[in-house]
């Protein structure tokens, strides 16, 4: 038995925001080519070639001497080889290899418009190779226990060309080294074991437990100070160690009325070493010594997830609620005190309802709610010479306003006809039905008419967005 299949997919999208003060944009592009081959009834191979690009930009749209455009991006080229071997009725073995070539473009700035005095400045491009070799097994032990266990061996290598800096004990650059093109000059390796067990209590309920030890070689550092959010991706280097995480999870799952209803509750705990964050008052934009702005610490996350899902009937859908906390502790930040991570959201609630009026007409209603993300706000100011200098709160002491919105959609399917090769479907959707103006950023500006008075300005991206879509297949 030899069966082969070839698949191709692609996506490109971009979001752009602009007002009279600033502009920004971010986008994603990806393409994948996948080849499947069935060697026999027991051995299956999936080969994938994947390209992806993420980029984002900041700038000033004004036509003056300080107008600029800033761009940053990250590009990946991936090759995957994934085998599945059905060893016997009780064991399914999976093994494979992944190689990724990373390209990091930290930032390029240049003047915008004929009046700008800003010359072009470009941070050095960085390159890296990432490897992963894995082996896992899904094993049935009798009729009640399923055991999943595996091991991944990973490696991350910095590749030239590039210039890398050494820093002293106070994070000042003291030396630099230039590496030639295609020169591998630094390597991290690690073992990543994982194990999970499922115990089936009866036909309607089960208990699951999971543990994993993982390494993350590319890390995101986020600026949580009030104003335009700025995220920067860092590859592991001699100065930036990979993040190492241990995660534990335990869950209980139960179905009711012959699987018409699904319910679950799951708790988890995660601890992370070598977590990175920016120092207070970090200089982020076009800083060639950006690694010197980082500080290293540890983090913890924990929480519980609840789900109720109705699968059958004209009215179906689900309700999910998550309580989660994520904390960081870095000696040189916040006076060494624990503070919320930039993505800490204690409460998240999702309600989804679908109703089938007939075989051709269906409608859906979705409501989402989440606690506002942590942020560092100015709480005072001092006059220094001829300048006013803001005084900021503790790290991530405040929060953005809570996020919530409602979406609605209704679809009309085409009539079913025998031997019809073309099937279409119309969809009308409304994003943010009640026009919630969720804050994207909050800036503090001085009142031009009253000395020493400051007011907050909220920027939001979207209000109500209606859309009409036609989908077809043949």
Buried (B, 14 or more C-beta within 10 A) or exposed (E): EEEEEEEEEEEEEEEEBEEEEBBBBBBBBBBBBBEBBBEEEBBBBBBBBBBBBBBBBBBBBBEEEEBBBBBBBBBBEBEBBBBBBEEEEEEBBBBBBBBBBBBBBBBBBBBBBEEBEBEEBBBBEBBBBBBBBBBBBBBBEEEEEBBBBBBBBBBBBBBBBBEBBEBEEEBEEEEEEEBEEEEEBBEBEBEBEBBBBBBBEEEBBBBBEBBBBBBBBBBEBBBBBBBBBBEBBBBBBBBBBBBBBEBBBBBBBBBEEEEEBBBBBBBBEBBBBBBBBBBBEBEBBBBBEBBBBBBBBBBBBBBEBBBBBBEEEEEBBBBBBBBBEBBBBBEBBBEEEBBBBBEBBBEBBBBBBBBEEEEEEBBBBBBBBBBBBBBBBBEEBEEEEEEEEBEBBBBBBBBBBBBBBBBBBBBBBEEEEEEEEEBEBEBBBBBBBEEBBBBBBBBBEEEEEEEEEBEEEEBEEBEEEEEEEEEEEE
